Amino acid sequence: MLLHAGAQPYCRKAKNCLNPWAALGIKPKTPLPGIPMTRQTAIATLADGVTPARLAHIGLFLAVFAIMGGPGQALAQQMPPPMTLPDIHDYSNTGKNAPPEPQARADGYRLQGRCDVAIPIYRALVNQGTGYELSEFNLGRCLLETARKAPDPATAEAQRREAAAWTLKAANSSLPNAQNGLIALYLDGEGVAADPVEAGKWSLLYHSNAARRMYGLPDVAPALQARLDKVLDAGHWAQAQAKADAWSPAP
């Protein structure tokens, strides 16, 4: 079936016609008025001329032609869902646009080594309640990083304890990244009392975490597993397994 991009496209009777190009403020380059246009070309031409200012009119245009039926309805059914406009604000003063989603923005700062900027964003997210386990884990990672540069031992220890607390909270919500992170924290006694059996428990929980397998996350790193095997004998592993079996995710 062909559509026509002329002065009276997609209509059965001239008196009922509208010009969708004019309605959207778009002047199609090809094909010329009156030359048949396939539905795919019509969609591509529409998309090529769309700007943010015209975007709001497309839904209304498609709705009108869907009600009218015929070719307009077919066009409406084939159009993709509304696009999400990019954020145009510069958050980092580097000339590059940061992602508009707060968690992604905070992650970007963290990866740039700017945890001082990321931490307030993470705090705002984790204070909203459940559903922000990844932000809890990454807040913990940032706090551990800032603890290494703390001005005094007391501040560093407070940051490490808070980091461990957020990591534990995320781990108890079954976030595999956090469960993996706790292994080293309990082995090293960083922010928590050193407890090799507890480290073993979290290694077992991480290994068996269905989300870890679903997302294709690697198993416990060989070097970390070697450290565990060095400090845990068969009896300790049995204790770790018993603790893992008794564990249940936080509601």
Steps between C-alpha positions, in 0.01 A plus 500: 500500500629849412461831676536836329700794633311760302284791600224258602664186641338201674140594427205367309326828421669830431266695724601284800876522438770649717861549407698329778828647380363853528336417834839398635687781328695246296583540134598154372796491268405174332286385337357804324133589558269260324760224467404173677669442834517169683398487864860440607619806306222711647605401850867569423418840353295591804778396735762687297313828540404465864649747748422526872264789424304284253509183706196593707287533187573154363284315751202723418559459127512120525196489725295698247594272213452188710142614563453575131610145418652377176864573421531745784412227746762272349759775534408561862537132581847483347647806668751422778426603861575861596868577527665622819674832448856516634592717793684810379642620832872490568544355849876458505622829350702297252289582198347151496137428580445268797218242500175646631423209734640576848648156566676497163625853563640402840661189350665721240648723767621198697674355195667838447638482854263773620337324793468834679238593235348153472440441872228766546312360198525145634380615842194665348421177314546253786285714728204436267465142625511164326596464137833681530721207602757577231525858629548362852786284379661779299461742791697249705767483233531878494520520878782246502679709240462823695610324821840444340539878471341593832674773701521291818463137614169559677336641189641217289364236737157661509488502121610136482232397748233684307626348176476150645150569631371609157672205333344260750157654446528452124634146545208407723274614217670237279708740290779270376757780465460588867520137610826467314625824652438379854742209459805724505353730765459209745836349411680832554286631783431818305207681659400178681666260739714251311307174465625241248195278552270791419714566192454138402124528548478794260719322246258207502199729470661690214592177321141370520330834427268449203535865401876458471452220248222683318714811451808297411708625794819303565539271797715596799836620369768226520729715716216570745397134503860404575499733799182339628636148457815602686316609816199265493536128566225244446341575837493874428347440157230289664422791733491738205265269313270474802486879526431530128220245525344694788519832315195649335474825301368809669128563438 
